Amino acid sequence: MRLNWIATAVVALNVLVASAYAEDDAVSILREDWKDTARDRIVPVRIDYPAKSDSPLPVVILSHGLGGSRENLKAVSQYWAAHGYVVIHLQHIGSDESAWQGKAPQEAIRDLKSAANAKQFALRNEDVKFALDDLVRKNSDKNWPLAGKLDLEKIAMGGHSFGAVTTQAMCGQTYITGKRYIDPRIKVGIAFSPSAAKAGDQAKAFSQMTLPMFYMTGTNDNSPIVGDTKAPDRRVPFDNSHSADAYLTIITDATHMAMGGGALGHPEWQTLINVGTTAFLDKYLKHDSTAAKFLDDGEYAKQAKALGTFEMKKVK
């Protein structure tokens, strides 16, 4: 299951729009609740994967934003799965939908704000490491539905908002204390609505990130509930990346919630997200030269120009 990048490169963006939201009938879904016995913690997961595959496939770990769930980022996840990836959505209990469900609006906002804390950040990072450990066991368990279908040498991570913060951490951001959470099993990262470091020197925070990163944001991507992150600040991680290839797409008028999935009535935005990130994954995880050409030699930039801007930094 491989995207024909040569064909994609010559097809206008609006031709692709019709497929931006559709659930592909070639994609299957598995929902499970994984138990981390060491922490006595449940990690709900949703797995989108190709219904048919003849060989082990690359894996993408997905992390939702504050107040979200394993059902978020569905549009891009389905697209990735339809093009040969096993996508594992993690639900981070404590900073998920449980923080607001069933509560009056003011109480919900208050509790959401309180859930954006250092403890929940640490729990999220631990959830990712647990999932990576557990996938090794599950992939060799003949009773697991996806046993043997995962190529655990090819793992990416992505996330939106708080999930982007989690992704940046797992991909090597350096914090003011000097601490890093990077996991060597992750090879590339995708951050929807990335964030600058909360404190300290921005160059120090991001200049040591050695994994290729794709940052995606919008000109109206302001923080809606927690913090005071403004849309222009979303590009800070890209601007301060110097140790690995980095890409940045900024979609004109796209909001914070639009970057979290479904593009809020703008399927052409979602298509740009789907096509760009899939080319990125194909380039770095599948070593697909046609995907690399599509992404690096101007065709994707042409599509992005109709909707916003596209920049890249290449480290030789």
TORSEGU-593947 format. One record per atom (N, C-alpha, C): residue in three letters; y, x, z. Coordinates in steps of 0.2 Angstrom, whole numbers, padded with zeros to 4 digits, always signed. Layout:
// residues N
ALAYXZ
...
END
This chain:
// residues 316
MET-0006+0004+0000
MET+0000+0000+0000
MET+0006+0004+0000
ARG+0009+0006-0006
ARG+0014+0010-0006
ARG+0020+0007-0011
LEU+0026+0008-0008
LEU+0032+0005-0012
LEU+0033+0010-0018
ASN+0034+0006-0023
ASN+0036+0010-0030
ASN+0043+0011-0030
TRP+0045+0018-0027
TRP+0052+0019-0027
TRP+0055+0020-0033
ILE+0051+0022-0038
ILE+0054+0023-0045
ILE+0057+0016-0048
ALA+0053+0011-0047
ALA+0055+0004-0049
ALA+0060+0002-0044
THR+0060+0003-0038
THR+0065+0000-0033
THR+0072+0003-0035
ALA+0072+0010-0037
ALA+0078+0013-0039
ALA+0082+0010-0045
VAL+0079+0006-0049
VAL+0082+0004-0055
VAL+0083-0004-0054
VAL+0081-0007-0049
VAL+0081-0014-0048
VAL+0088-0015-0044
ALA+0092-0020-0046
ALA+0098-0022-0042
ALA+0096-0025-0035
LEU+0101-0024-0030
LEU+0100-0026-0024
LEU+0098-0033-0023
ASN+0102-0037-0027
ASN+0101-0044-0026
ASN+0094-0047-0029
VAL+0091-0043-0033
VAL+0084-0045-0035
VAL+0079-0045-0029
LEU+0081-0040-0024
LEU+0076-0039-0018
LEU+0078-0044-0013
VAL+0084-0047-0013
VAL+0086-0052-0007
VAL+0081-0057-0005
ALA+0077-0060-0010
ALA+0073-0066-0009
ALA+0067-0064-0004
SER+0065-0057-0004
SER+0060-0055+0000
SER+0062-0052+0007
ALA+0069-0053+0009
ALA+0071-0050+0015
ALA+0068-0053+0021
TYR+0067-0059+0021
TYR+0065-0062+0028
TYR+0058-0064+0028
ALA+0055-0065+0022
ALA+0048-0068+0022
ALA+0043-0064+0025
GLU+0039-0068+0029
GLU+0033-0065+0032
GLU+0028-0064+0026
ASP+0026-0058+0025
ASP+0021-0056+0020
ASP+0014-0058+0022
ASP+0011-0062+0017
ASP+0004-0065+0018
ASP-0001-0059+0019
ALA+0001-0053+0017
ALA-0003-0047+0017
ALA-0003-0044+0024
VAL+0002-0047+0028
VAL+0003-0044+0035
VAL+0000-0048+0040
SER-0004-0045+0045
SER-0007-0048+0050
SER-0003-0046+0057
ILE-0004-0051+0062
ILE-0001-0050+0068
ILE-0006-0050+0074
LEU-0005-0045+0079
LEU-0009-0045+0085
LEU-0005-0045+0091
ARG-0006-0049+0095
ARG-0002-0049+0102
ARG-0007-0048+0107
GLU-0005-0043+0112
GLU-0009-0041+0117
GLU-0004-0039+0123
ASP-0007-0040+0129
ASP-0004-0037+0135
ASP-0007-0031+0138
TRP-0004-0026+0137
TRP-0007-0019+0139
TRP-0006-0018+0147
LYS-0011-0016+0150
LYS-0010-0014+0157
LYS-0010-0007+0159
ASP-0004-0005+0162
ASP-0003+0002+0164
ASP-0005+0002+0171
THR-0011+0004+0172
THR-0014+0004+0179
THR-0010+0009+0184
ALA-0008+0014+0181
ALA-0005+0020+0185
ALA+0001+0017+0188
ARG+0005+0012+0184
ARG+0011+0010+0187
ARG+0011+0002+0189
ASP+0005+0000+0188
ASP+0003-0007+0190
ASP+0008-0012+0186
ARG+0009-0010+0179
ARG+0014-0013+0175
ARG+0011-0016+0169
ILE+0013-0022+0167
ILE+0011-0025+0160
ILE+0016-0023+0155
VAL+0013-0021+0149
VAL+0017-0020+0143
VAL+0015-0025+0138
PRO+0018-0030+0137
PRO+0017-0035+0131
PRO+0018-0031+0125
VAL+0014-0032+0120
VAL+0015-0029+0113
VAL+0014-0034+0108
ARG+0017-0033+0102
ARG+0016-0037+0096
ARG+0014-0032+0091
ILE+0009-0032+0087
ILE+0007-0027+0082
ILE+0007-0031+0075
ASP+0012-0028+0070
ASP+0012-0030+0063
ASP+0008-0025+0059
TYR+0004-0027+0055
TYR+0000-0022+0051
TYR-0003-0025+0045
PRO-0004-0021+0040
PRO-0007-0023+0034
PRO-0014-0026+0035
ALA-0015-0032+0032
ALA-0021-0036+0033
ALA-0027-0032+0030
LYS-0025-0028+0025
LYS-0031-0024+0022
LYS-0028-0016+0021
SER-0033-0012+0023
SER-0031-0005+0023
SER-0037-0001+0022
ASP-0037+0004+0018
ASP-0043+0008+0017
ASP-0043+0015+0021
SER-0037+0016+0024
SER-0037+0023+0027
SER-0032+0022+0033
PRO-0033+0026+0038
PRO-0028+0026+0044
PRO-0021+0026+0042
LEU-0016+0022+0045
LEU-0010+0022+0043
LEU-0005+0024+0048
PRO+0001+0027+0046
PRO+0006+0029+0051
PRO+0008+0023+0055
VAL+0011+0025+0061
VAL+0013+0020+0066
VAL+0020+0021+0068
VAL+0023+0015+0069
VAL+0030+0014+0071
VAL+0031+0011+0078
ILE+0033+0014+0083
ILE+0034+0011+0090
ILE+0041+0007+0089
LEU+0042+0001+0091
LEU+0048-0002+0091
LEU+0050-0004+0098
SER+0057-0004+0100
SER+0059-0005+0107
SER+0065-0010+0106
HIS+0065-0016+0109
HIS+0070-0021+0108
HIS+0076-0020+0113
GLY+0081-0023+0111
GLY+0087-0023+0115
GLY+0087-0026+0121
LEU+0092-0026+0125
LEU+0093-0029+0132
LEU+0092-0037+0131
GLY+0088-0040+0135
GLY+0087-0047+0135
GLY+0082-0049+0129
GLY+0079-0044+0126
GLY+0075-0046+0120
GLY+0068-0047+0122
SER+0063-0046+0117
SER+0056-0047+0118
SER+0052-0043+0112
ARG+0046-0044+0112
ARG+0042-0041+0107
ARG+0042-0044+0100
GLU+0046-0050+0100
GLU+0047-0054+0094
GLU+0053-0052+0090
ASN+0057-0047+0093
ASN+0063-0045+0090
ASN+0062-0040+0084
LEU+0067-0040+0079
LEU+0066-0035+0074
LEU+0060-0037+0069
LYS+0059-0043+0069
LYS+0053-0046+0065
LYS+0054-0044+0057
ALA+0060-0045+0055
ALA+0061-0045+0047
ALA+0060-0038+0045
VAL+0062-0033+0048
VAL+0061-0026+0046
VAL+0054-0024+0048
SER+0051-0026+0053
SER+0044-0024+0055
SER+0039-0027+0050
GLN+0040-0033+0048
GLN+0036-0036+0043
GLN+0036-0032+0036
TYR+0042-0030+0035
TYR+0043-0026+0028
TYR+0039-0020+0029
TRP+0040-0016+0034
TRP+0037-0010+0035
TRP+0029-0011+0035
ALA+0027-0016+0038
ALA+0019-0017+0038
ALA+0017-0019+0031
ALA+0021-0022+0028
ALA+0019-0024+0021
ALA+0019-0018+0016
HIS+0022-0012+0019
HIS+0022-0006+0015
HIS+0018-0001+0018
GLY+0013-0002+0022
GLY+0008+0002+0024
GLY+0010+0006+0031
TYR+0013+0002+0036
TYR+0014+0004+0043
TYR+0011+0000+0048
VAL+0008+0002+0053
VAL+0006-0001+0059
VAL+0012-0001+0064
VAL+0015-0007+0065
VAL+0022-0007+0069
VAL+0020-0010+0076
ILE+0021-0007+0081
ILE+0020-0009+0088
ILE+0026-0010+0092
HIS+0027-0017+0093
HIS+0033-0019+0097
HIS+0031-0019+0104
LEU+0035-0015+0108
LEU+0034-0015+0115
LEU+0039-0020+0118
GLN+0037-0024+0123
GLN+0042-0028+0127
GLN+0042-0024+0134
HIS+0049-0023+0136
HIS+0050-0019+0142
HIS+0052-0024+0148
ILE+0047-0026+0152
ILE+0048-0031+0157
ILE+0054-0028+0162
GLY+0058-0033+0163
GLY+0064-0031+0168
GLY+0071-0030+0164
SER+0070-0028+0158
SER+0076-0028+0153
SER+0075-0032+0147
ASP+0070-0037+0148
ASP+0068-0041+0142
ASP+0071-0048+0143
GLU+0068-0053+0140
GLU+0071-0060+0140
GLU+0070-0063+0147
SER+0066-0060+0152
SER+0065-0063+0158
SER+0072-0062+0162
ALA+0076-0058+0160
ALA+0082-0056+0164
ALA+0087-0062+0163
TRP+0086-0067+0158
TRP+0091-0072+0157
TRP+0088-0079+0156
GLN+0081-0079+0154
GLN+0078-0086+0153
GLN+0078-0091+0159
GLY+0080-0097+0157
GLY+0080-0102+0163
GLY+0086-0102+0167
LYS+0091-0098+0166
LYS+0097-0097+0170
LYS+0103-0100+0167
ALA+0108-0102+0171
ALA+0114-0104+0169
ALA+0118-0098+0166
PRO+0122-0100+0161
PRO+0126-0094+0157
PRO+0129-0089+0161
GLN+0133-0090+0166
GLN+0136-0085+0170
GLN+0131-0081+0174
GLU+0126-0084+0176
GLU+0120-0081+0180
GLU+0116-0076+0175
ALA+0115-0079+0169
ALA+0111-0075+0164
ALA+0115-0069+0162
ILE+0122-0069+0161
ILE+0126-0064+0159
ILE+0126-0058+0165
ARG+0127-0061+0171
ARG+0127-0056+0177
ARG+0120-0053+0177
ASP+0115-0056+0176
ASP+0108-0053+0177
ASP+0107-0048+0171
LEU+0109-0050+0165
LEU+0108-0045+0160
LEU+0112-0039+0161
LYS+0118-0039+0163
LYS+0122-0033+0165
LYS+0118-0029+0170
SER+0116-0032+0175
SER+0112-0028+0180
SER+0106-0025+0178
ALA+0103-0028+0173
ALA+0097-0025+0170
ALA+0098-0019+0166
ALA+0104-0018+0164
ALA+0106-0012+0160
ALA+0107-0006+0165
ASN+0102-0003+0168
ASN+0103+0002+0173
ASN+0098+0008+0172
ALA+0099+0013+0176
ALA+0095+0019+0176
ALA+0088+0017+0177
LYS+0086+0013+0182
LYS+0079+0011+0183
LYS+0076+0008+0177
GLN+0079+0004+0174
GLN+0076+0000+0168
GLN+0075+0005+0162
PHE+0080+0010+0162
PHE+0080+0015+0156
PHE+0074+0019+0157
ALA+0073+0021+0164
ALA+0067+0025+0165
ALA+0060+0022+0164
LEU+0060+0015+0166
LEU+0054+0011+0164
LEU+0053+0011+0157
ARG+0058+0010+0153
ARG+0057+0010+0146
ARG+0054+0016+0143
ASN+0057+0022+0145
ASN+0054+0028+0143
ASN+0047+0029+0145
GLU+0045+0027+0151
GLU+0038+0027+0153
GLU+0034+0022+0149
ASP+0036+0016+0147
ASP+0033+0012+0143
ASP+0030+0015+0136
VAL+0035+0019+0133
VAL+0034+0022+0127
VAL+0028+0027+0128
LYS+0029+0031+0133
LYS+0024+0036+0134
LYS+0017+0033+0136
PHE+0017+0028+0140
PHE+0011+0024+0141
PHE+0008+0022+0135
ALA+0012+0019+0130
ALA+0009+0016+0124
ALA+0006+0021+0120
LEU+0010+0027+0119
LEU+0007+0033+0115
LEU+0000+0035+0118
ASP+0000+0036+0124
ASP-0007+0038+0128
ASP-0012+0032+0126
ASP-0010+0026+0127
ASP-0015+0021+0126
ASP-0018+0020+0119
LEU-0013+0021+0114
LEU-0015+0021+0107
LEU-0021+0026+0106
VAL-0021+0031+0109
VAL-0027+0036+0108
VAL-0033+0033+0110
ARG-0033+0030+0116
ARG-0039+0027+0118
ARG-0041+0021+0114
LYS-0037+0017+0112
LYS-0038+0011+0108
LYS-0040+0012+0101
ASN-0038+0018+0098
ASN-0039+0019+0092
ASN-0047+0022+0091
SER-0050+0024+0097
SER-0057+0026+0096
SER-0061+0021+0100
ASP-0058+0015+0102
ASP-0062+0010+0105
ASP-0065+0005+0099
LYS-0071+0005+0098
LYS-0074+0001+0093
LYS-0073-0006+0094
ASN-0072-0008+0100
ASN-0071-0016+0101
ASN-0063-0018+0100
TRP-0059-0013+0099
TRP-0052-0015+0098
TRP-0051-0017+0090
PRO-0047-0022+0089
PRO-0047-0024+0082
PRO-0044-0019+0077
LEU-0040-0014+0079
LEU-0037-0009+0075
LEU-0040-0002+0076
ALA-0046-0002+0078
ALA-0049+0004+0080
ALA-0050+0008+0073
GLY-0048+0015+0073
GLY-0048+0019+0068
GLY-0043+0018+0062
LYS-0039+0013+0063
LYS-0034+0012+0058
LYS-0027+0015+0059
LEU-0026+0019+0064
LEU-0020+0022+0066
LEU-0020+0030+0064
ASP-0015+0032+0061
ASP-0014+0039+0060
ASP-0010+0042+0065
LEU-0012+0044+0071
LEU-0008+0046+0077
LEU-0005+0053+0076
GLU-0005+0056+0070
GLU-0002+0062+0069
GLU+0005+0060+0065
LYS+0006+0054+0063
LYS+0012+0051+0060
LYS+0015+0045+0064
ILE+0019+0047+0068
ILE+0022+0042+0073
ILE+0029+0042+0072
ALA+0033+0036+0071
ALA+0040+0035+0071
ALA+0042+0031+0077
MET+0048+0031+0079
MET+0050+0026+0084
MET+0057+0023+0082
GLY+0058+0017+0083
GLY+0064+0014+0082
GLY+0066+0009+0087
GLY+0072+0007+0087
GLY+0074+0002+0092
GLY+0082-0001+0091
HIS+0083-0006+0094
HIS+0090-0009+0093
HIS+0094-0009+0100
SER+0100-0007+0100
SER+0104-0007+0106
SER+0101-0003+0112
PHE+0099-0007+0117
PHE+0095-0003+0123
PHE+0089+0000+0120
GLY+0086-0003+0115
GLY+0080+0000+0111
GLY+0082+0006+0107
ALA+0088+0006+0105
ALA+0091+0012+0101
ALA+0092+0018+0107
VAL+0095+0016+0112
VAL+0096+0021+0118
VAL+0089+0024+0120
THR+0084+0020+0120
THR+0077+0022+0122
THR+0075+0027+0116
THR+0076+0025+0110
THR+0073+0029+0104
THR+0077+0036+0104
GLN+0083+0036+0105
GLN+0087+0042+0106
GLN+0084+0046+0111
ALA+0083+0043+0117
ALA+0080+0047+0122
ALA+0073+0051+0120
MET+0069+0046+0118
MET+0062+0049+0116
MET+0062+0054+0110
CYS+0068+0054+0106
CYS+0069+0058+0100
CYS+0073+0064+0102
GLY+0075+0065+0109
GLY+0077+0072+0111
GLY+0085+0072+0113
GLN+0088+0066+0114
GLN+0095+0067+0117
GLN+0095+0071+0123
THR+0100+0075+0124
THR+0101+0078+0130
THR+0106+0075+0135
TYR+0104+0074+0141
TYR+0108+0070+0146
TYR+0113+0075+0150
ILE+0118+0072+0153
ILE+0122+0077+0157
ILE+0119+0081+0162
THR+0113+0079+0165
THR+0110+0083+0169
THR+0106+0088+0166
GLY+0105+0088+0159
GLY+0101+0093+0156
GLY+0094+0090+0154
LYS+0093+0084+0157
LYS+0086+0081+0156
LYS+0085+0079+0149
ARG+0079+0079+0146
ARG+0077+0077+0140
ARG+0070+0073+0141
TYR+0069+0068+0137
TYR+0063+0063+0137
TYR+0059+0064+0131
ILE+0061+0069+0127
ILE+0057+0069+0120
ILE+0050+0069+0121
ASP+0046+0066+0116
ASP+0039+0066+0116
ASP+0037+0069+0109
PRO+0033+0074+0110
PRO+0032+0078+0103
PRO+0028+0074+0098
ARG+0025+0069+0101
ARG+0020+0065+0096
ARG+0025+0060+0091
ILE+0031+0059+0093
ILE+0036+0056+0089
ILE+0039+0061+0084
LYS+0039+0059+0077
LYS+0041+0063+0072
LYS+0048+0062+0069
VAL+0050+0055+0069
VAL+0056+0053+0067
VAL+0058+0047+0071
GLY+0065+0046+0070
GLY+0068+0040+0074
GLY+0073+0036+0070
ILE+0073+0029+0071
ILE+0077+0025+0068
ILE+0081+0021+0074
ALA+0088+0021+0074
ALA+0092+0018+0079
ALA+0096+0013+0076
PHE+0095+0007+0077
PHE+0099+0001+0075
PHE+0104+0000+0081
SER+0111+0000+0079
SER+0116+0000+0084
SER+0115+0006+0089
PRO+0116+0012+0087
PRO+0115+0018+0092
PRO+0121+0018+0096
SER+0120+0022+0101
SER+0126+0023+0107
SER+0127+0030+0108
ALA+0134+0032+0109
ALA+0136+0038+0111
ALA+0133+0040+0118
ALA+0133+0046+0120
ALA+0131+0047+0127
ALA+0137+0044+0132
LYS+0134+0042+0138
LYS+0139+0039+0143
LYS+0143+0044+0146
ALA+0141+0050+0147
ALA+0145+0055+0150
ALA+0143+0062+0147
GLY+0148+0066+0148
GLY+0146+0073+0146
GLY+0149+0074+0139
ASP+0147+0080+0136
ASP+0149+0082+0130
ASP+0145+0079+0124
GLN+0148+0076+0119
GLN+0144+0072+0114
GLN+0140+0078+0110
ALA+0143+0083+0109
ALA+0140+0088+0104
ALA+0133+0091+0108
LYS+0134+0092+0115
LYS+0128+0094+0118
LYS+0123+0089+0119
ALA+0125+0083+0119
ALA+0120+0077+0119
ALA+0116+0077+0113
PHE+0118+0078+0107
PHE+0115+0076+0101
PHE+0113+0082+0097
SER+0117+0088+0098
SER+0116+0094+0093
SER+0109+0097+0094
GLN+0105+0095+0099
GLN+0098+0098+0100
GLN+0093+0093+0098
MET+0095+0088+0095
MET+0090+0083+0092
MET+0087+0086+0086
THR+0080+0088+0086
THR+0077+0091+0081
THR+0073+0087+0076
LEU+0073+0080+0078
LEU+0069+0075+0074
LEU+0074+0072+0069
PRO+0072+0071+0062
PRO+0076+0067+0058
PRO+0077+0060+0060
MET+0083+0058+0060
MET+0085+0051+0062
MET+0089+0047+0057
PHE+0088+0041+0057
PHE+0092+0036+0053
PHE+0096+0031+0058
TYR+0102+0032+0057
TYR+0106+0027+0061
TYR+0109+0022+0057
MET+0109+0016+0060
MET+0111+0010+0056
MET+0116+0006+0060
THR+0122+0004+0058
THR+0126+0000+0062
THR+0131-0004+0057
GLY+0136-0007+0060
GLY+0140-0012+0056
GLY+0147-0011+0059
THR+0152-0013+0054
THR+0159-0012+0056
THR+0161-0016+0062
ASN+0157-0021+0063
ASN+0159-0026+0069
ASN+0153-0025+0075
ASP+0150-0019+0075
ASP+0145-0018+0079
ASP+0147-0016+0086
ASN+0151-0021+0090
ASN+0153-0020+0096
ASN+0149-0023+0101
SER+0148-0020+0107
SER+0144-0022+0113
SER+0146-0029+0115
PRO+0142-0034+0115
PRO+0144-0041+0116
PRO+0144-0042+0124
ILE+0140-0039+0128
ILE+0139-0041+0135
ILE+0140-0035+0139
VAL+0136-0030+0138
VAL+0136-0024+0143
VAL+0140-0018+0140
GLY+0144-0015+0144
GLY+0148-0009+0142
GLY+0154-0011+0138
ASP+0157-0006+0135
ASP+0163-0007+0131
ASP+0162-0003+0124
THR+0156-0002+0122
THR+0155+0002+0116
THR+0158-0002+0110
LYS+0162+0002+0106
LYS+0165-0001+0100
LYS+0162+0002+0094
ALA+0162-0002+0089
ALA+0159-0001+0083
ALA+0160+0007+0080
PRO+0166+0009+0080
PRO+0167+0016+0078
PRO+0163+0021+0082
ASP+0161+0020+0088
ASP+0158+0024+0093
ASP+0150+0025+0091
ARG+0148+0020+0087
ARG+0141+0020+0085
ARG+0139+0026+0081
ARG+0144+0029+0077
ARG+0142+0035+0073
ARG+0142+0041+0077
VAL+0144+0041+0083
VAL+0144+0048+0087
VAL+0138+0052+0087
PRO+0132+0049+0088
PRO+0126+0053+0087
PRO+0125+0056+0080
PHE+0127+0052+0075
PHE+0126+0055+0068
PHE+0131+0061+0068
ASP+0137+0060+0070
ASP+0142+0065+0069
ASP+0141+0072+0073
ASN+0137+0071+0078
ASN+0136+0077+0082
ASN+0128+0079+0081
SER+0125+0077+0076
SER+0118+0080+0074
SER+0119+0086+0070
HIS+0116+0091+0072
HIS+0117+0097+0068
HIS+0110+0101+0067
SER+0105+0099+0070
SER+0098+0102+0070
SER+0093+0099+0066
ALA+0094+0093+0063
ALA+0089+0090+0059
ALA+0092+0085+0054
ASP+0089+0083+0049
ASP+0092+0078+0044
ASP+0094+0072+0048
ALA+0099+0069+0046
ALA+0102+0063+0049
ALA+0105+0059+0043
TYR+0104+0052+0044
TYR+0107+0047+0039
TYR+0111+0042+0043
LEU+0116+0039+0040
LEU+0120+0034+0043
LEU+0122+0029+0038
THR+0120+0023+0039
THR+0122+0017+0035
THR+0126+0013+0040
ILE+0132+0011+0037
ILE+0137+0006+0041
ILE+0138+0000+0036
ILE+0136-0005+0038
ILE+0137-0011+0034
ILE+0143-0015+0036
THR+0147-0016+0031
THR+0154-0020+0032
THR+0153-0027+0035
ASP+0156-0028+0040
ASP+0156-0034+0044
ASP+0150-0036+0048
ALA+0145-0032+0048
ALA+0139-0033+0052
ALA+0140-0032+0059
THR+0138-0037+0063
THR+0139-0037+0070
THR+0133-0034+0074
HIS+0134-0033+0081
HIS+0129-0031+0085
HIS+0122-0035+0084
MET+0123-0041+0085
MET+0117-0046+0084
MET+0114-0045+0077
ALA+0118-0045+0072
ALA+0115-0044+0065
ALA+0111-0038+0065
MET+0113-0033+0068
MET+0109-0027+0067
MET+0102-0027+0071
GLY+0102-0032+0075
GLY+0096-0033+0079
GLY+0090-0037+0076
GLY+0092-0039+0070
GLY+0086-0043+0066
GLY+0089-0049+0063
GLY+0086-0050+0057
GLY+0088-0057+0053
GLY+0095-0057+0050
ALA+0099-0052+0051
ALA+0106-0051+0048
ALA+0110-0057+0048
LEU+0108-0062+0052
LEU+0113-0068+0053
LEU+0115-0071+0047
GLY+0111-0073+0042
GLY+0113-0077+0036
GLY+0115-0072+0031
HIS+0114-0066+0031
HIS+0116-0061+0026
HIS+0110-0057+0024
PRO+0105-0060+0020
PRO+0099-0057+0018
PRO+0100-0051+0014
GLU+0106-0050+0011
GLU+0107-0043+0007
GLU+0108-0038+0012
TRP+0110-0039+0018
TRP+0111-0034+0024
TRP+0104-0032+0026
GLN+0100-0037+0027
GLN+0093-0036+0029
GLN+0089-0032+0024
THR+0090-0033+0017
THR+0087-0030+0012
THR+0089-0022+0012
LEU+0095-0021+0013
LEU+0098-0014+0013
LEU+0094-0010+0019
ILE+0094-0014+0025
ILE+0091-0011+0031
ILE+0083-0009+0029
ASN+0080-0014+0026
ASN+0073-0014+0025
ASN+0071-0008+0020
VAL+0075-0008+0014
VAL+0074-0003+0009
VAL+0075+0004+0011
GLY+0081+0005+0015
GLY+0083+0011+0017
GLY+0078+0014+0022
THR+0077+0010+0027
THR+0072+0013+0033
THR+0065+0014+0030
THR+0063+0010+0025
THR+0056+0012+0023
THR+0056+0018+0019
ALA+0061+0019+0015
ALA+0062+0025+0011
ALA+0062+0031+0016
PHE+0065+0031+0021
PHE+0066+0036+0026
PHE+0059+0037+0029
LEU+0055+0032+0031
LEU+0049+0033+0034
LEU+0044+0036+0029
ASP+0044+0033+0023
ASP+0040+0036+0018
ASP+0041+0043+0016
LYS+0047+0045+0016
LYS+0049+0052+0015
LYS+0046+0057+0021
TYR+0047+0055+0027
TYR+0045+0060+0032
TYR+0038+0059+0035
LEU+0035+0053+0035
LEU+0029+0052+0037
LEU+0023+0052+0032
LYS+0025+0050+0026
LYS+0020+0050+0020
LYS+0022+0056+0015
HIS+0027+0059+0016
HIS+0029+0065+0012
HIS+0029+0062+0005
ASP+0032+0056+0004
ASP+0033+0053-0003
ASP+0039+0056-0007
SER+0038+0060-0012
SER+0043+0063-0015
SER+0048+0058-0019
THR+0045+0052-0021
THR+0049+0047-0025
THR+0054+0044-0020
ALA+0051+0043-0014
ALA+0055+0040-0008
ALA+0061+0044-0006
ALA+0059+0051-0006
ALA+0064+0056-0004
ALA+0070+0056-0010
LYS+0068+0056-0016
LYS+0073+0056-0021
LYS+0077+0049-0021
PHE+0074+0044-0020
PHE+0078+0037-0019
PHE+0083+0038-0014
LEU+0081+0041-0008
LEU+0085+0041-0002
LEU+0091+0046-0003
ASP+0089+0052-0006
ASP+0093+0058-0006
ASP+0097+0059-0012
ASP+0095+0056-0018
ASP+0098+0058-0024
ASP+0103+0053-0027
GLY+0105+0048-0022
GLY+0110+0043-0024
GLY+0109+0036-0026
GLU+0103+0034-0027
GLU+0101+0027-0028
GLU+0102+0023-0022
TYR+0100+0025-0017
TYR+0101+0021-0011
TYR+0109+0020-0009
ALA+0112+0026-0010
ALA+0119+0026-0009
ALA+0123+0021-0013
LYS+0120+0020-0019
LYS+0123+0015-0024
LYS+0123+0008-0021
GLN+0117+0007-0019
GLN+0115+0000-0016
GLN+0120-0001-0010
ALA+0120+0004-0005
ALA+0124+0004+0001
ALA+0131+0003-0001
LYS+0134+0006-0006
LYS+0141+0005-0008
LYS+0143-0002-0009
ALA+0139-0006-0011
ALA+0140-0013-0012
ALA+0141-0017-0006
LEU+0139-0014+0000
LEU+0139-0018+0006
LEU+0142-0014+0012
GLY+0143-0007+0011
GLY+0146-0003+0016
GLY+0146+0004+0014
THR+0144+0008+0018
THR+0144+0016+0017
THR+0137+0019+0019
PHE+0136+0024+0016
PHE+0130+0028+0017
PHE+0132+0036+0017
GLU+0130+0039+0023
GLU+0131+0046+0023
GLU+0125+0050+0025
MET+0124+0056+0024
MET+0118+0060+0026
MET+0120+0067+0027
LYS+0116+0070+0032
LYS+0117+0077+0033
LYS+0110+0080+0032
LYS+0110+0085+0028
LYS+0103+0089+0027
LYS+0103+0096+0030
VAL+0098+0097+0034
VAL+0098+0104+0037
VAL+0092+0107+0033
LYS+0094+0113+0031
LYS+0090+0117+0027
LYS+0085+0121+0031
END
